[in-house]
Amino acid sequence: MARLMDLDGRGELTTAHVRLVASSLGVTVRAVWYWVAAARKEGRFSPRPRTQLTVTPEIRRLLALWGGNVSAVHRELVTLAADDPDTGPVLSLSALHRAVVRELSVGERAGLRGGEAARRAHDVFGKRPVLWRNACWEGDHKHMPVQVDVEGELGCPWITWFIDCATKYILGLAVTPHAPSRDAVLAALRTSITRTEPFGPAGGLPALVRVDRGKEFLSTTVTAALGAFAVPVHDLPAYTPYLKGTVEALNDAVEEMFLVSLPRYTHRQRLTGGRLADPDAPPLTFAAFVALLLDWVRWWNTGHHPSALGGLTPLEAWNADPTPLRDVPPEHLAFFALEDDGRTRTITTNGISWRRHAYIAPWMVGHTGTKVRLRHLPHHDGEIEVFDASTGRHLGSAHLAEQASPEQVRALRSARTAAARRLRADLKAAEKLRRRRFAAATTPAPPRPLGTLTAAEADAELAAADGRDLQALALPGLLPHAPVPDGWVLPRTTAHAEPERADGDPADPPA
C-alpha cells in the first residue's frame, strides 16, 4: 500500500498497477481499490483495528482462583457486573475464550490448571554439547519400585549410580536396601573410578561430576574425596532435573526396560478397585535383585544402542574415543573416602577407644602408648583404619571388640520390631478412644456429636486415669526429699518476718 500511495501521490497510479498487486496477493481488484480509497480518506495502510478483550490482572487472578476454568471466570464476571452496574457490559464467553488463548501461552494455561509441573511440560530445553569421555559424569539416586525380600521383610531398594554423559556408559553403582547415604555415594564413586570388572574398562578420573542438591552428594566426605583428586562437584539448582538429563533418562530407562518385568513391581497395571493382578507373587531376594540389575547394566553397556550414539553401544563409543584417561594408582584408592576422626588417640592395653567402644587388632602387640589417628567408612563401625599420628603411615585395621553375634543381632531386631508393633497398637487404640463422630448435617447448624456413654463408664475411666502410679511415671533418677534436719533454720517470708535483736529475741513493736 505504501508503494501504491507513492504512485498515487505522483499521479502515476493506474489500473494496471492495481491488477498486478491484486494478482500477486490473491485478492480481487475491487479489494485493492477499496484499500486505496481507505488510504486516501483515512490515511491507514492496514485493516481497521477491532475492539478486543484484553486479559486484565483481575481476570488473571480469577483464572488462578478457578484453576484455569474460563467458563467459571465468565460467570464470576457476570455476577460482579450485576452487583456493580458501573462496570459496564461483560463480553461473551467466546470472546473471553479467544482473549485467553490469544494472550496466554499454552504453558501458562496449563500452569493455571495443573501448577508448575504442568507449565514446565511445555517448556523448551536445549541439549548440552557433545563432549568427550570423562568430560562430565552425572550421578543420582533412583528409588526402585520393586519389593524385594530383605532378611524376611519387604522393601524397595535404592540405587546410586554414575553415567558418562558423552558415551552413555554406566561407570559404577551401589545398591542399598534402604534410603542411601554418603557411604553409597562413595561406594558408587569407587567402582566408577576403578577400571576393573564388572564395569571396566571404562573409568578413571572425570573432569567434572554433576549432581543435584542431595545432601548425600554434597556431604563433606564426598566433596573431600573428589577434591583430593582435583575433581569439582557441580551442584545443580533444586527441582531442575532437565539440567542432568543423561542420568534422568537412565532412571526412566531402567524402569521401562527392566524393572517393569520383575515380580512385585509396584507401578504395575491394576485391576478394578486398585487391586494387583497377583498380589501374592513371591519376591526376589536382595542378592537376586542385585545380580539381575548387574546383568541389565552389562547389557546396557555392551548390547544397547542408544540413539544419540549413532548405532554404537556405550562400550564401542568409549573405545572409539581417543581422549586419554587419567587413572588412579591402587595405593591411592586403598583408603578412598575414609573419614578422619579428627583426634589423636593413644593405643592402650585395651586397644583403641573410639565412640565408647574398644577396637583391637593383633598388630597392636608392642605398640602400647603409640599416638594414632583413625579413619573409617561412614556408618561402618565394625572396622577402622589406624594411622601413625606423626608420620601418617598406615599401621593396620582394627575391629570392634566384643562384637555381638549374628544371633544376638537378629534377636535384638525381633525385640525392637515387637516393641514397635506394641506401640503402634497402643497408639491406634488411643486414637480410637479419642475419635469423635458427628451426625450428618443437611442445614447450617453446630455439629451434633454421636455415641452415648453411661455415667458408670465415664466414672470408671476417670478413676483409672486418676489412679495411675505417678511414682512409676517419675524420672528414674529423681530421689525423694529427706526430712529437714533439726539444726536448719526454715526460711520465713518477708511480709510476716519479725525483726530480731542481736540476742535473738523479737524486737519491741514500734510505738
C-alpha positions in Angstrom: 0.0 0.0 0.0 2.9 2.4 0.6 4.1 1.8 -2.9 0.6 2.3 -4.4 0.1 5.5 -2.5 3.5 6.8 -3.6 2.4 6.2 -7.2 -0.9 7.8 -6.5 0.8 10.9 -5.0 2.8 11.4 -8.1 -0.3 10.8 -10.3 1.2 7.6 -11.8 -1.2 5.1 -10.3 -3.0 3.1 -13.0 -5.4 0.2 -13.2 -2.5 -2.0 -14.4 -0.7 -1.4 -11.1 -3.8 -2.3 -9.1 -4.3 -5.5 -11.1 -0.7 -6.5 -10.6 -1.0 -6.1 -6.8 -4.3 -8.0 -6.7 -2.9 -10.8 -8.7 0.2 -11.1 -6.5 -1.7 -11.0 -3.2 -4.5 -13.3 -4.5 -7.3 -10.8 -3.9 -9.8 -9.0 -6.2 -9.2 -5.7 -8.0 -12.1 -4.2 -6.1 -10.5 -5.0 -2.8 -7.3 -3.2 -3.8 -9.2 -0.2 -4.9 -11.0 -0.3 -1.6 -7.7 -0.2 0.2 -6.6 2.7 -1.9 -9.8 4.6 -1.1 -9.3 4.0 2.6 -5.7 5.2 2.5 -6.7 8.3 0.6 -9.6 9.1 3.1 -8.3 7.9 6.5 -4.6 7.6 5.9 -4.3 4.0 7.1 -2.5 1.2 5.3 -3.8 -1.7 7.4 -7.2 -3.1 8.4 -9.3 -1.1 10.8 -8.4 -2.3 14.4 -11.1 -4.3 16.1 -12.1 -3.9 19.7 -10.8 -6.9 21.6 -11.0 -8.0 25.1 -7.7 -8.0 27.0 -6.8 -10.3 29.9 -6.5 -7.9 32.8 -4.8 -8.6 36.1 -8.2 -9.2 37.6 -9.0 -11.8 35.0 -5.6 -13.5 35.7 -6.4 -13.6 39.4 -9.8 -15.2 38.7 -8.2 -17.7 36.3 -5.8 -18.7 39.1 -8.7 -18.9 41.6 -10.8 -21.1 39.3 -7.9 -23.3 38.1 -7.9 -22.0 34.6 -11.7 -22.6 34.1 -12.7 -19.8 31.7 -16.4 -20.6 32.0 -16.3 -20.1 35.8 -14.4 -16.8 35.3 -17.1 -15.6 32.9 -19.8 -16.5 35.4 -17.8 -14.6 38.1 -17.5 -11.5 35.8 -21.3 -11.6 35.1 -22.1 -11.8 38.8 -19.7 -8.8 39.5 -21.3 -6.8 36.7 -24.8 -7.5 38.0 -23.8 -6.3 41.5 -22.0 -3.2 40.2 -23.7 -1.6 37.1 -20.8 0.9 36.7 -18.5 -1.9 35.5 -20.2 -2.0 32.1 -21.4 -4.9 30.0 -19.5 -8.2 30.0 -18.3 -9.6 26.7 -19.4 -13.1 25.6 -17.9 -16.3 26.8 -16.5 -17.0 23.4 -14.7 -13.5 23.4 -13.2 -14.3 26.8 -12.0 -17.7 25.4 -10.4 -16.0 22.4 -8.7 -13.5 24.6 -7.3 -16.1 27.0 -6.0 -18.2 24.1 -4.6 -15.1 22.4 -2.7 -13.6 25.3 -1.8 -16.6 27.5 0.6 -19.2 26.2 -0.1 -22.9 26.3 2.3 -23.3 29.2 0.6 -20.5 31.2 -2.8 -22.1 30.7 -1.5 -25.5 31.7 0.1 -24.0 34.8 -3.1 -22.4 35.8 -4.8 -25.8 35.6 -2.1 -28.1 37.0 0.6 -25.9 38.6 4.3 -25.5 37.9 5.0 -29.1 36.8 2.2 -28.8 34.1 3.6 -25.5 32.9 7.2 -26.8 32.7 6.0 -29.7 30.5 5.5 -27.1 27.7 9.0 -25.5 28.0 11.8 -25.9 25.5 15.0 -27.4 26.8 18.2 -27.3 24.8 20.7 -30.1 24.6 24.2 -29.8 26.1 27.0 -30.0 23.6 28.5 -33.5 23.0 31.9 -33.6 24.7 34.5 -36.4 25.2 34.6 -39.3 27.5 35.2 -38.5 31.2 34.5 -34.8 30.4 31.5 -34.9 32.7 29.7 -37.5 34.9 26.2 -37.3 36.2 25.1 -39.1 39.4 21.7 -39.6 41.0 19.7 -41.8 43.4 16.9 -44.0 42.0 14.2 -45.5 44.2 13.4 -48.9 42.7 9.6 -49.6 42.6 10.1 -53.3 43.2 9.6 -55.1 46.5 12.4 -57.5 47.4 13.0 -59.7 50.4 15.4 -58.1 52.8 16.0 -60.6 55.7 12.4 -61.6 55.8 10.9 -58.1 55.3 9.7 -56.5 52.0 11.4 -53.3 51.0 12.1 -51.2 47.9 15.9 -50.8 47.4 17.7 -47.7 46.1 20.4 -47.5 43.5 23.1 -44.8 43.3 25.0 -44.7 40.0 27.1 -42.6 37.8 27.0 -42.3 34.0 29.4 -40.8 31.4 27.5 -38.0 29.5 29.4 -38.4 26.3 29.3 -42.2 25.8 26.2 -43.1 28.0 28.4 -45.7 29.8 27.2 -46.7 33.3 30.5 -46.4 35.2 29.5 -47.8 38.6 26.7 -48.2 41.0 25.8 -49.2 44.6 22.5 -50.7 45.8 21.2 -50.3 49.3 18.0 -51.9 50.8 17.2 -48.5 52.4 17.5 -44.8 51.6 21.1 -44.2 50.6 23.6 -42.1 52.5 27.1 -40.8 51.7 28.6 -44.3 52.0 26.5 -45.4 49.0 27.8 -42.4 47.0 31.4 -43.2 47.9 31.0 -46.9 47.0 29.5 -46.0 43.6 32.3 -43.5 43.0 34.9 -46.0 43.9 33.5 -48.6 41.4 33.3 -45.8 38.8 36.9 -44.7 39.1 38.4 -48.1 39.1 38.7 -49.7 35.7 38.0 -53.2 36.7 35.1 -55.6 36.4 32.2 -55.6 36.4 32.2 -52.0 35.0 35.6 -51.9 33.3 37.3 -50.9 31.1 35.6 -47.5 31.5 36.6 -45.3 34.4 39.3 -43.1 35.5 39.0 -39.5 36.8 36.4 -37.2 35.4 36.8 -33.5 34.7 33.5 -32.7 36.4 30.8 -34.5 38.4 27.3 -33.1 38.0 24.7 -33.9 40.8 21.6 -32.5 42.2 21.4 -30.8 45.6 21.1 -34.1 47.5 22.7 -33.9 50.9 24.5 -37.2 50.3 26.2 -36.0 47.2 27.2 -32.6 48.7 28.4 -34.0 52.0 31.9 -33.0 53.2 33.1 -36.6 52.8 32.1 -36.9 49.2 33.4 -33.4 48.2 36.7 -34.0 50.1 37.2 -37.4 48.5 36.8 -36.0 45.0 38.6 -32.8 45.9 41.7 -34.8 46.8 41.9 -35.7 43.1 41.1 -32.1 41.9 37.6 -33.2 40.6 35.0 -30.4 41.2 31.4 -31.3 42.1 28.8 -29.1 40.3 25.6 -29.0 42.3 22.6 -28.0 40.2 19.7 -25.8 41.4 16.9 -27.6 43.2 14.0 -29.1 41.1 15.8 -28.8 37.8 16.1 -32.4 36.5 16.4 -31.2 32.9 19.9 -29.9 33.8 21.1 -33.5 34.3 19.1 -35.2 31.5 21.5 -38.0 30.9 21.1 -39.7 34.3 17.4 -38.8 34.4 16.9 -40.6 31.1 18.8 -43.6 32.6 16.4 -43.5 35.6 13.4 -43.7 33.2 15.1 -46.4 31.0 15.8 -48.8 33.9 12.2 -48.8 34.9 10.7 -49.1 31.4 13.2 -51.6 30.1 14.0 -53.7 33.2 12.0 -53.2 36.4 8.6 -53.5 34.8 9.3 -57.2 34.1 10.2 -58.1 37.7 7.8 -59.6 40.2 6.2 -57.3 42.8 6.7 -54.2 40.6 4.7 -51.6 42.5 3.8 -49.5 39.4 2.2 -52.4 37.5 -1.2 -52.1 36.0 -4.0 -52.6 38.5 -7.5 -54.1 38.4 -10.8 -52.6 39.4 -10.5 -51.2 42.9 -6.8 -50.7 42.7 -6.0 -54.4 43.2 -2.9 -56.0 41.8 -3.4 -58.9 39.4 -1.0 -61.1 41.5 -0.6 -59.6 45.0 1.0 -62.7 46.4 3.8 -63.0 43.8 7.0 -64.3 45.5 9.5 -61.5 45.8 13.1 -61.7 44.7 15.8 -61.8 47.4 18.0 -58.8 47.7 21.0 -60.7 46.3 19.0 -62.0 43.3 17.8 -58.5 42.5 21.3 -57.1 42.6 22.5 -59.9 40.3 19.7 -59.2 37.8 20.4 -55.5 37.9 24.1 -56.0 37.2 23.2 -58.2 34.2 21.0 -55.4 32.9 23.8 -52.9 33.3 26.2 -55.2 31.5 23.6 -55.4 28.6 23.2 -51.6 28.6 27.0 -51.0 28.3 27.7 -53.8 25.7 24.4 -54.6 23.9 22.3 -51.5 23.9 22.4 -48.9 21.0 21.3 -45.5 22.3 20.0 -43.2 19.5 22.5 -40.5 20.5 25.5 -42.7 19.7 24.7 -43.3 16.1 24.3 -47.1 16.2 27.2 -47.7 18.7 27.0 -49.3 22.1 28.3 -47.3 25.1 31.3 -49.6 25.2 32.0 -49.1 21.5 31.6 -45.3 21.9 34.0 -45.4 24.8 36.7 -47.4 23.0 36.3 -45.2 19.9 37.0 -42.0 21.8 40.8 -41.3 21.7 40.7 -39.0 24.8 43.5 -40.1 27.2 42.3 -41.4 30.6 43.6 -40.4 34.0 43.9 -43.5 36.1 44.3 -43.5 39.9 47.0 -45.8 41.4 45.6 -48.6 43.5 47.5 -47.4 46.6 45.8 -44.0 46.4 42.4 -45.7 46.3 43.2 -48.1 49.1 41.8 -45.6 51.7 39.5 -43.7 49.3 36.6 -41.9 51.0 37.6 -42.7 54.6 36.5 -40.1 57.1 39.1 -38.7 59.5 38.3 -38.9 63.2 39.9 -35.5 63.8 41.6 -36.5 67.1 44.8 -38.0 68.2 44.4 -41.2 70.3 46.6 -43.5 72.2 46.9 -47.3 72.0 46.3 -48.7 75.5 46.3 -52.1 76.9 42.6 -52.3 75.9 43.3 -51.3 72.4 41.9 -48.0 70.9 38.9 -46.4 72.4 36.5 -44.8 69.9 32.9 -43.9 70.4 32.9 -45.5 73.8 34.0 -48.9 72.3 37.3 -50.7 72.2 38.9 -51.7 68.9 41.7 -54.3 68.9 44.0 -56.0 66.3 46.9 -58.5 66.5 49.4 -55.9 65.2 48.8 -53.7 68.3 51.0 -56.0 70.4 54.1 -54.0 71.4 52.5 -50.6 70.3 51.0 -49.5 73.6 51.4 -45.8 74.0 51.7 -45.0 70.3 49.8 -41.9 69.2 47.5 -42.7 66.2 44.8 -41.2 64.0 41.7 -43.0 63.0 39.9 -43.1 59.7 36.7 -45.0 58.9 34.0 -45.5 56.3 30.7 -43.7 57.0 28.2 -45.9 59.0 30.8 -48.7 59.2 31.5 -49.0 62.9 32.8 -52.6 62.9 36.2 -51.8 61.4 38.5 -48.8 61.5 41.8 -47.9 59.9 44.7 -46.8 62.1 47.5 -44.4 61.0 50.5 -43.1 62.8 49.8 -39.6 64.1 53.3 -38.3 63.4 54.2 -39.9 60.1 50.7 -40.7 58.6 51.8 -44.3 57.9 49.1 -46.9 57.8 49.5 -49.2 60.8 46.6 -51.6 60.1 43.0 -52.3 60.6 41.2 -52.7 64.0 38.0 -54.5 64.7 35.3 -53.9 67.3 35.9 -56.0 70.4 33.0 -57.9 72.0 31.0 -57.6 68.8 27.5 -59.0 69.0 26.9 -62.3 67.3 24.5 -62.6 64.3 22.1 -64.5 66.6 22.1 -61.7 69.1 21.6 -59.1 66.4 18.6 -61.0 65.0 17.1 -61.4 68.5 17.6 -57.7 69.2 16.0 -56.7 65.9 13.0 -59.0 66.6 12.6 -57.5 70.1 12.7 -54.0 68.6 10.1 -54.9 66.0 7.8 -56.4 68.7 8.1 -53.2 70.7 7.3 -51.0 67.7 4.3 -53.2 67.0 3.0 -52.9 70.5 3.5 -49.1 70.4 1.5 -48.9 67.1 -1.3 -50.9 68.7 -1.4 -48.7 71.7 -1.4 -45.5 69.6 -4.2 -47.0 67.4 -6.3 -47.8 70.5 -5.7 -44.4 71.9 -6.7 -42.7 68.7 -9.9 -44.8 68.5 -10.8 -43.6 72.0 -10.2 -40.0 71.1 -12.1 -40.1 67.8 -15.5 -38.4 67.9 -18.3 -38.9 65.4 -20.9 -36.3 64.5 -24.3 -36.5 62.8 -24.6 -35.7 59.1 -25.8 -32.1 58.6 -28.3 -31.0 56.0 -28.8 -27.5 57.3 -26.3 -24.9 58.7 -26.1 -25.9 62.4 -23.5 -26.7 65.0 -22.2 -30.3 64.8 -24.1 -32.8 66.9 -21.9 -35.5 68.5 -22.9 -39.1 68.2 -22.3 -42.0 70.6 -23.5 -42.5 74.1 -21.6 -43.1 77.3 -23.0 -44.2 80.6 -22.2 -42.3 83.8 -20.7 -45.5 85.2 -18.4 -45.9 82.2 -17.2 -42.3 82.5 -16.5 -42.6 86.2 -14.6 -45.9 85.7 -12.4 -44.4 83.0 -11.7 -41.2 85.1 -10.9 -43.3 88.1 -8.5 -45.4 86.0 -6.8 -42.2 84.8 -6.5 -40.7 88.3 -5.3 -43.9 89.8 -2.1 -44.1 87.7 1.1 -44.8 89.5 2.7 -41.3 89.4 5.8 -42.6 91.1 6.3 -45.0 88.2 6.0 -42.1 85.7 8.6 -40.0 87.5 12.1 -39.8 86.3 14.1 -42.8 87.4 17.0 -40.6 88.8 14.7 -38.4 90.9 15.2 -39.0 94.7 12.5 -38.1 97.2 13.3 -35.2 99.6 14.6 -36.3 103.1 13.2 -34.6 106.2 14.8 -31.3 107.1 17.4 -31.6 109.9 16.6 -30.1 113.3 19.5 -27.7 113.2 18.4 -26.0 110.0 16.6 -22.6 110.1 13.5 -22.6 108.0 13.0 -19.5 105.7 10.3 -17.1 106.5 8.5 -14.7 104.1 9.4 -11.0 104.4 5.9 -9.9 104.9 5.4 -11.9 108.1 9.0 -11.9 109.5 9.5 -10.2 112.8 12.7 -8.2 113.4 15.2 -9.8 115.8 17.5 -8.3 118.3 21.2 -9.1 118.5 20.5 -11.6 121.2 17.9 -13.4 119.1 14.7 -12.1 120.9 12.0 -10.4 119.0 12.3 -6.6 119.0 9.8 -4.4 120.6 7.0 -3.3 118.3 7.2 0.3 117.2 5.3 2.9 119.1 
